[in-house]
Amino acid sequence: MNKQIRRLAVALLACYSVLFVQLNVLAVGRQEELNADPRNNRQTERDFNRPRGAIVAADGTVLARSVPTPRGDEFRYQRQYPLGDLFGNVTGYYTFSYGSTQLEQTQNDVLMGDTDAQKLRALSGLFSGADNTGSVVLSMRPDVQQVAAEALGDRQGSVVVEDPHTGAIIAMVSNPRYNPADVAVHNSKLAEDALTFLNAVPGKPLLANAYQERYMPGSSFKVITTSIALENGVTNLDRQFPATKEFIPPQTTDPIQNYGGTTCGGSMVEVFYRSCNIPFAQMALELGPEKMVDGTKKWGVGEKLPFDLPGPAASSFGEVSDFTDQLPLLAIGGFGQGSTTMVPLHMAMVASAIANGGVMMKPHVIDATLDHAGQTLSRTSPSVWKTPIQPGTADTLTTLMIGVVNQGTGRPMQLANGIQAAAKTGTAQLNTTGPERSNAWIIGFAPAEAPQYAISVVLKGGPNDEISAGTGGKLAGPIAKTVLDYLFAHPTGPGG
């Protein structure tokens, strides 16, 4: 009898050991795998029944928050976005059935109180049920965001405003945009319908076009070509270009023309503020594929932008091999046509680098993360990404860009109260046949002598519309002026 009992005890102990090991394998060893399994929604259900912290703007305005739901709701909390679509491409959405995007995704651990620092600080309140959520504080100003959105209107495009010395993004608006509250509903069918609709809307509202899309830059790219030419001794402020209407590059019989087929030439200063195409095509050819491509790479072209929002795009110019037997493509690339494409945020960074003496900072929207008591978890420190040009080259480009505002195509960006701006316009012709299609650009900074803000504006053109019929100066210039005039009139906010 005792022998049978011993055998049963051994068998039960063995079963317990197997069960113990299996439970630990499931709970610890395969935790991440099981949580990531789309069939397992238990973790998601637990998260939706926990409090979640807020995303707030630089002035404390709440951009995303969770509030208790009425009794009888499936979940205890509902995510809200008080400013609607104004910050949708920055906050993203947080949903039960379709996951999360943007800051809601990348800052999830902070918002849920799951970082190591938050867990450690919460030990003292382990048995009290204290709220352990954190918050994310942005560098962005809602008032400037609203002004930029209103200036952009219903036109497809983007406005980016950056502090050139720190890389902090002050405003970043993309059109079309969407309201994340339409997706962050507990009803999965309604969320699905909202996403289906948004995915079918032309212009990609779910994509943050300001940093996740790229566009042909046209003449705004001439600041980069000019910088490379200055750095390599190909041009200077005294260089003279003959007045010409057409130029035939090597390897083709197809001539390059200035915008509108005009005759254009003169000093480096004049061809820059008049935005002649031919001189910049010639400079690109004089530099050659190796120096031109190397110069664009110093500006970060070809690399994904080092941004603290997910999925940044990379601007594009091309590789040396793309131009060796295609010199006409190199020539038109010199004035921002052909295969050249730039991300709107990147163009703001280009303007910022010139304003910052040739130093390009890493852009960021997150200023700090805080625990529930308001204590700092992390704070973004300004850091350098690239140093594409020397300070002297930045000074020369500033002189040229001042000429654009005072005498040239950028006169619509002349600011109020005598504040001197520096800018470069761009009208990117997207097709050579059929109805004209053009992107309208302007990039710049102000005050020119002691820059505080850098800006890029792009309006996406289409067949037979206002944008394609206009130019960067006439269409994008007034938007930049509106935003910068507001900033200088309200340096600390609506009451400042």
N, C-alpha and C positions, 0 to 999 in steps of 0.2 A: 504493500500500500504506500509506504513512504517512498519507495522507488518510483511509483507512478506519479506521486505528487511532485517529486523532484523533477521528473521529465516534463510535467506540465508547466512547472515554474520556469524551467530553462526555455521551453518553447514560447511561453508568454514574454519572457525577457528578450528573446530573440526578435519576436514580433514588435515589441516596444522599441528595440534598438533600430530596427528597419524603419519603423514609423518615424522615430525621432530624426534619423538621418534624412529621410525623404522630406519631412517638414522643413528641415533646415536648408535642404537643397532648394526647395520651392521658395522659402521665405527669404533666403539670403543669396544663394548661388545663382538662382534664375529670376531674381526680383526684377531686374531691369528688362530682361527678355519678356517676362509675363506682363509687366506694366505697359510695354510697348506693343503687345499683341492687340490688334484692333478689336478682337472679340471680347477683350477684358475691359469693361467700363467701370469696374468697382472703384479704381483709383480716381477716375474722373468724377464719379458720383460723390466720393468723399470730398474732393476738392470743391465741388459746387455747393457743398454743405458746410464749407469753412469760410470765414471772412477772408477778403482779399483787399490789399492796400490800393492806394490811389496813385494815379499818374497826374502830376500837377505841372503847370507852366511856371515860368520864372517869377511871376508876380503872385503865385499861390493859387491861381485859378485852377479848379479841378477839371481835368480833361477826361478822366476815367475813374469810376468808383463803383463799389458794390454796395447795394442797399438791401435790407431785409425784405423778403417777399411776403405778401399776405398769407394768412393761414390757409392751408389747403393747396398751396403751390407745390409743384413737384420738388423744387429745390428751395433752400433757405435764403439764397441771395440771388439778386439780379444785377448784372453788370450794366452800368449806365454811362453814356457819353454826352455830358451836358452841352457841349458846343457843336454837336451834330457832326457834319462833314468837314468842319474846319481843320481838324487834326486827325481825320480818319487814317490818312496814309502814314501817320507817325505813331499813333497809339496802336493801330490795328484793332482787331476784335478778339474776344474771348468767348468761345462757344462750347456747348456740351458735345454736339455731334460733329463739329467741323474744326476742332482744335483752335489754335490761336495764331495770330500773325503779329509782325512788327514788335513794338516794345512789350505788348502783352505776352509775346512768346519769349523774347530774349531775356526779359526781366521777371519771368515767372517765379523763380525762387525767392527773389527779394519781395515781390508782392504777396507771396504766400507765407513768408516767414521761414523759408526752408534753407537759407544759407547757413553755413557753419557758424558764422558770427552771431546770427539771430538765434540759432538753437542754443548756443553757449550762453547768450545773455538771457535767454528765457528759462534757464535752469531754476532760477530762484522762484519763478512763478509756475513751476511744473504742475503743481497740484491745485492751483487756483483757477485754472482755465483762462488765464490772461490772454488778451489779443496779442499775437506775435507778428502780425503783418508788418510789411515795410512799405515805403513809398518811393517813387522815382520822380526826381525834380529835373525839369528840362531847362535848357538855356533859352528856349523860345518864348517870345512875347505874343500873347493873344491879340493885343491891339494892332501890332505890326502885321501879324498874320491876317487879320481881318481887312486891314487897308490893302494889303497885297492881293487878297482874294477879290475885293471889290474892284481894284484897278484892272485885274485880269478879266473880270466879268465872266461871260460864258464862253470865251474863246479857249480853244485847246492850247495848253502851254504850261509854263512853269515860271515861278519867281523864287529866287534863293537870295537871302541876305545873310552875310557872314561877318563876324568880327575878324579882320585880317590878321590880327596879332595873336589870337588864341585859337582860332578855328571854330569858335562857338557859333552855331547856327541860330540866328535870331528869328528868321521866318523861312518857311519852305512850303510853298503852295503848288499843287499840281491840279490841272484840269484835264479831263473830268475827274471828279472825286466822289466819294460815297460816304454815307453815314453808317458807322459800324453798328449802331443800335439796330439797324435793319437786319443784321446777321446774328447779333448776340441775343436772340430770343430763345426761350426754352422749348418752344414748339419746333421740333426738328423739320417738319414739313415747311413751315414758314421760312426757316433759315435756309433750307434747300432752295426754295423758290427765289429768295432774295439773291443768293449766290448765282443761280442760273440766269437770272435777269442781268446781274452785274457783269457776268462773263460774256453776255451777248451784246453789251453796250459798246459801240465803237469808241476807240480812244483808251481802252483798258483802265477803267476807274479803279480797279483793285490793285493796279500797279502804280507805285509811287514814281511817276514819270520824271520827277525832278532829280532822282538819283538812280533809278532802275531802268531808264531808257536813254537812248542817245540819238542825236539828230545831226544832220549836216550843218556845220557852223557858218559856212560862208565867210564873209570878210572878217568876222570876229576872230577867226583863227589867225589873222595877219599879225596879231601881237606875238604869237608863238614863232611864226616864220621870221619876223623882224628880230626877235630876241636871239634866234639861232644865228642869223646873219650878223648881228652886232657882236655876239660872242666869238664868232669865227673871222671877224675882220672883213666881211663881205660888204658891209655898208656902214655908213655913219650919217650924222645929221647933214653933212655938207654934200653928200653924194647927189648928183643930178641925173635924172632919167629923161631921155628924149620924149617929146610928146608924140604918142603913137595911137593909132586906132586898132591895129591888129598886130599880132606877133605869132609867127609860126615856129613852134618848138621842134627840136630834132625828132626824127622817126615818124613824122606825120606831115600831111599837107593841109590839115584842118587848123585854121588860125584860132588863137585865143583873143577874145575881145574884152574890153572894159565893160562894166555894167551899163546897159542901155546903148551899147555901141558908140560911146563917146570917145573923143580924142583926149588923152590924159597923160600928163607928165609933169616934170618939175623937180624940185628938191625932195629929199626924203621926207621932210616935214609935210610938203604939199601932197605928195602921192599918198601919204598915210591919211591925212584928214579928208582928202577927196576920195579915198578908197579905190584908187586905180588898181586893176587886176594885174596888168602886164608886168609892172615892176616886181611884184611878189612872185609871179611865175618865173621871172628871170633870176631872182635871187635864189629860189629853190633849186633851179638848174645849176647855178654857179656853185652852190653848196654841194650838190650831188647827192645820190641816194644815201651814202654812208653817213655823212655829217647831218643831213636833214633828219634821217630816221633816229640817229643817236640823240639829236637835239630834242626831238619830240619825246623820247623816252625819259630824258631828264625831267620833263614836266609830268611824268607819270602816265603818259599816254600808252595804252596797251595793258595797264595794270588795273585790277579792281580797286576802287577807291577804299581807303582805310576808314570806313565809316562805322559808327556804332548802331546802325540799323541794318537788318539782314538783307542780303541779296543785292549789294551795290553792283552796278554795271561798270564796264571798262570802256573808256574812249578808244578810238581806233584811228591810226594813220596808215600803217602798213609796215612791212619789213623791207630790207634792202633788196631782196630777191624780187619783190613785187614791182620794183621800179627800174631795175637794171636794163631791161629790154622794153620798158614802158615809160620812157622819159616824159611823154605828154601827160601821163597820169601824175607824175611827180610835179610837173609844172602847175597843173590845176589844183593839186593838193596844197600848193603854196598859198593859195588864197581860199582854202577851206571848201573846195568842191571835190568831185570825184568820190573816192572811197573814204574820205575823211569824215568821221563822226565824233561828236563830243557829248558827254553827259552834262546837263545843265549845272549840277552841283560842281562838276570839275571846272566849268568855265568860271564860276564864282571863285573857285580856288585859284585859278589863273590870275584873275583880277586881284585877289587877295595877296598873292605872292609878289606881284609888282608893287602893291601898296605897302608890303612888309619888307621892302628892301631886297627882294629876291628869295625870300624864305617862304615855303609853302607849308602851312600847318595842317595837321590831321583834323578833319572836320568832325564835330560831335554835336549831338542834341541832348545828351545826358549830362547835366551839371553835377548831380550827386544822387546817391541813394541813401535813404534814412531808415532807421528802425522805428518801431511803433512809438518810442519815447522821443523821437526827433533827433536822435544821436546819429552822427554820420557813420555810414557803413563804408562808403567809397566816395571819392570826389575826382572828377576828371581833371587831370593836369595837362595844360597845353603841351603839345609835343610836335616836333618837326617831322614832316614826311619827306620832303624833297627840298633841295636848294638848286633850282634849275638855272639861275642866272646870278651874276655878280651885282652888288649894290649899284655900281655905275650904270650897268645895263638897265636896271629897274628905274633909275633916275631918267635915263634917256627915253624909255618907254613912257614914263609919266609925262614928260614934255610933249611927246607925240600925241598922247591921249588927251591932253589938255587942248591941243590944237583941234582935235576932232570935235570937242564940245564948243569951243569958241568960234571956230571958222568952218567946220566941216559938217559931215553927215550926222553928228551927234548933238547939234544945236537944240533939239527938243529936250535934251537932258540938262539944260542950263537951270541951275537950282535957285531957289528963292534966297533973298537977303544977301546976294553976292557971294554965296558959298561956291567955291570953284570945284567942279567935278572933273574927273578924267575918265574917258570912255572910248570904246570902239564898237562900232555898229557892224551888223552883218545881215546880208540878204542872200540866203542860200537858194540858188535856183535848182530845183529838184529834178527838172526834166528839160530836155532840149526840143521836144516836139509836143504838139497838142496844147491844151489849155495850160497856161503858166501856173506852176506850183512853186511856192517859195516859203522858207522859214524866215521869220524876222527875229533878229537877235540884237541885244545890246549888253555889254559887260562894262563894269567900271567901278569907281570908288570915289569917296569924298570924305572930308576936304582933301584936295589933291596934295596940299603941302603938309598935312598931318592927318592921314587917313584914319577914319573911325569905322566906316562901313564899306563893304564890297558887295556888289550885286550882279546877278545875271538874270536876264529875262529872255525867254524864247517863246515865240508864238508859232505853233505848227500850222503850216499852210496846206491848203487843199485846192482842187480845181475850182476856178471861178469864185473865189471868196475874197473877202476884204484883205486878209493877210497876204495872200499871194499877189494881190494887186498893189501892195504897199511895200515899204522898205523897213529895215530894222530901226533906223532913226525915227521915222514918222510914227511907227506903231509901237515898238518896244520902248523907245525913248521916253514917251510920256508916262508909261507905267513906272519905269525906274525913277523918274522925277517925282512922281506922286509919293512913292514909298520913301525915298530919301528926304524929301521935304518934310514928310510927317515925322520921320526919325529925328531930324534936327529941331523940329518944333516941339517934340515930346521926347526928350532924351531918356526920361525915367518912366514914361508911361503916360496915360491919358491926362493926368493932372500935372505932368512935369513940364 
